[in-house]
Amino acid sequence: MEVKKILFPTDFSEGSSDAVPFVADLTRHYGARLSIVNVVYDLLKTTGWYVPHINTNELYADMETNAKKELERCCVEELRGYKDIEYRVLRGTPHEEILRFADENGIDLIIMGTHSRKGLDRIIFGSTAERVVRNSKCPVLTVGPSAKKG
């Protein structure tokens, strides 16, 4: 298998942090270009809500600025010295934007953490990783919380 481009979508959660060692190891192993992305959830698009007292442009600009800063910090130790990294902040529904980014950028492998939610949490919040796995045109490596333990 030839892997030239790896995508690491992160929501800065513990699940994403658990995936970082795999991202670093496989990126170095393949000498691949790494794209680290965060998707700012577009609440207005996904819910259709209109909240007139909030300036959404300022809200999203602030969220995107903070996400960009966090992206640049999230893997700094593990990827120290690695130069072929792109950081992107996207806006929309996470699984849709991850899949769109992968398709548009010719991604060969997606590596992402999972929350391992169960029951009501899973019903309410859904599973971005599951939707990505189910609909991706390229292989997806998911890393659950138990991977850190052993």
Sequence and secondary structure as in RCSB ss.txt:
>XXXX:A:sequence
MEVKKILFPTDFSEGSSDAVPFVADLTRHYGARLSIVNVVYDLLKTTGWYVPHINTNELYADMETNAKKELERCC
VEELRGYKDIEYRVLRGTPHEEILRFADENGIDLIIMGTHSRKGLDRIIFGSTAERVVRNSKCPVLTVGPSAKKG
>XXXX:A:secstr
    EEEEE  SSHHHHHHHHHHHHHHHHHT EEEEEEEEE HHHHH    TTS HHHHHHHHHHHHHHHHHHHT
TTTTTT   EEEEEEEE HHHHHHHHHHHTT SEEEEE     HHHHHHH  HHHHHHHH SS EEEE THHHH 
